[in-house]
Amino acid sequence: MFLLLLTLTLVAAGLAWLRRAVVVALPLTLLGLAVTAYLAAANVTDPVLNEGERALIVAVSALLAIAGGGPVTTRVFALVDGPRHTQDDGSVSRAGEVLRGGTWIGALERAAVFASLAAGIPEGVAIVLGLKGLGRYPELRSGEVAGAAERFIIGTFTSVLWAAACAGTVRLVLWL
């Protein structure tokens, strides 16, 4: 049951990358992860999973952490900017031009955060965030574009929270 829920949630996360589908797919992604976590926490079923099923649950959840975080972070940026912001008014969307590669960096960040938390090594999150901060320091310090630091912080928090939610769900499902 958990593998099916996580797979459906992963499909919704994949669809959330499409502009036309994001309005429906993103809420379904959030709902799917929440329902899976709730059912696991409530111990609705006590599944006896073999090693293959356990590995599939971890793999699907890792993909969900990586793929689902992009649309979630993008939506949070849209909410922060609001409908009245333009590219030239200091919004966080303008800061994206300075912080190039954010999509790939975010995906790698979510993969590393997920892996460290799913493995029960929370110290790994500090290493990931420290490396990311050091790597982005020159762009953030330059002050070239207003909103760059805010975009960095908002994007990082959103990304890490999403990866942590996916890792937490895995730990709940597998009772690690």
Backbone hydrogen bonds, N-H to C=O, Kabsch-Sander energy under -0.5 kcal/mol:
donor,donor_aa,acceptor,acceptor_aa,energy
5,L,1,M,-2.4
6,L,2,F,-2.7
7,T,3,L,-2.3
8,L,4,L,-2.6
9,T,5,L,-2.1
10,L,6,L,-2.3
11,V,7,T,-2.2
12,A,8,L,-2.2
13,A,9,T,-2.3
14,G,10,L,-2.3
15,L,11,V,-2.2
16,A,12,A,-1.6
17,W,14,G,-1.1
18,L,15,L,-1.8
21,A,18,L,-0.6
22,V,18,L,-1.5
24,V,21,A,-1.0
25,A,21,A,-3.4
26,L,22,V,-1.8
28,L,24,V,-1.6
29,T,25,A,-2.2
30,L,26,L,-2.4
31,L,27,P,-2.8
32,G,28,L,-2.7
33,L,29,T,-2.1
34,A,30,L,-2.2
35,V,31,L,-3.0
36,T,32,G,-2.2
37,A,33,L,-2.4
38,Y,34,A,-2.6
39,L,35,V,-2.8
40,A,36,T,-2.2
41,A,37,A,-2.7
42,A,38,Y,-2.7
43,N,40,A,-0.7
44,V,39,L,-2.0
49,L,47,P,-0.8
54,R,50,N,-2.3
55,A,51,E,-2.4
56,L,52,G,-2.2
57,I,53,E,-2.3
58,V,54,R,-2.2
59,A,55,A,-2.6
60,V,56,L,-3.0
61,S,57,I,-2.1
62,A,58,V,-2.3
63,L,59,A,-2.4
64,L,60,V,-2.2
65,A,61,S,-2.4
66,I,62,A,-2.2
67,A,63,L,-3.3
68,G,64,L,-2.2
69,G,65,A,-0.8
70,G,66,I,-0.6
72,V,68,G,-1.5
73,T,69,G,-2.6
74,T,70,G,-2.6
75,R,71,P,-2.3
76,V,72,V,-2.1
77,F,73,T,-2.3
78,A,74,T,-2.1
79,L,75,R,-2.2
80,V,76,V,-2.4
81,D,77,F,-2.7
82,G,78,A,-2.3
85,H,82,G,-0.8
89,D,86,T,-1.1
91,S,86,T,-0.6
94,R,91,S,-0.7
95,A,91,S,-0.9
96,G,92,V,-0.7
96,G,93,S,-0.7
97,E,94,R,-1.5
98,V,95,A,-1.0
99,L,95,A,-2.0
100,R,98,V,-1.5
102,G,99,L,-0.8
105,I,101,G,-2.8
106,G,102,G,-2.6
107,A,103,T,-2.0
108,L,104,W,-2.4
109,E,105,I,-2.7
110,R,106,G,-2.8
111,A,107,A,-2.2
112,A,108,L,-2.4
113,V,109,E,-2.8
114,F,110,R,-2.8
115,A,111,A,-2.5
116,S,112,A,-2.4
117,L,113,V,-2.4
118,A,114,F,-3.2
119,A,115,A,-1.7
120,G,117,L,-1.1
121,I,116,S,-3.6
124,G,121,I,-1.8
125,V,122,P,-1.4
126,A,122,P,-0.7
127,I,123,E,-1.5
128,V,124,G,-2.5
129,L,125,V,-2.7
130,G,126,A,-2.3
131,L,127,I,-2.5
132,K,128,V,-2.4
133,G,129,L,-2.5
134,L,130,G,-2.4
135,G,131,L,-2.4
136,R,132,K,-2.0
137,Y,133,G,-0.9
140,L,136,R,-2.3
141,R,137,Y,-2.8
142,S,138,P,-1.6
143,G,139,E,-0.6
148,A,145,V,-1.5
151,R,147,G,-2.8
152,F,148,A,-2.4
153,I,149,A,-2.5
154,I,150,E,-3.0
155,G,151,R,-2.7
156,T,152,F,-2.3
157,F,153,I,-2.7
158,T,154,I,-2.5
159,S,155,G,-2.5
160,V,156,T,-2.8
161,L,157,F,-2.7
162,W,158,T,-2.2
163,A,159,S,-2.3
164,A,160,V,-2.6
165,A,161,L,-2.2
166,C,162,W,-2.2
167,A,163,A,-2.5
168,G,164,A,-2.9
169,T,165,A,-2.0
170,V,166,C,-1.9
171,R,167,A,-2.3
172,L,168,G,-2.2
173,V,169,T,-2.9
174,L,170,V,-2.8
175,W,171,R,-1.2
176,L,171,R,-1.1
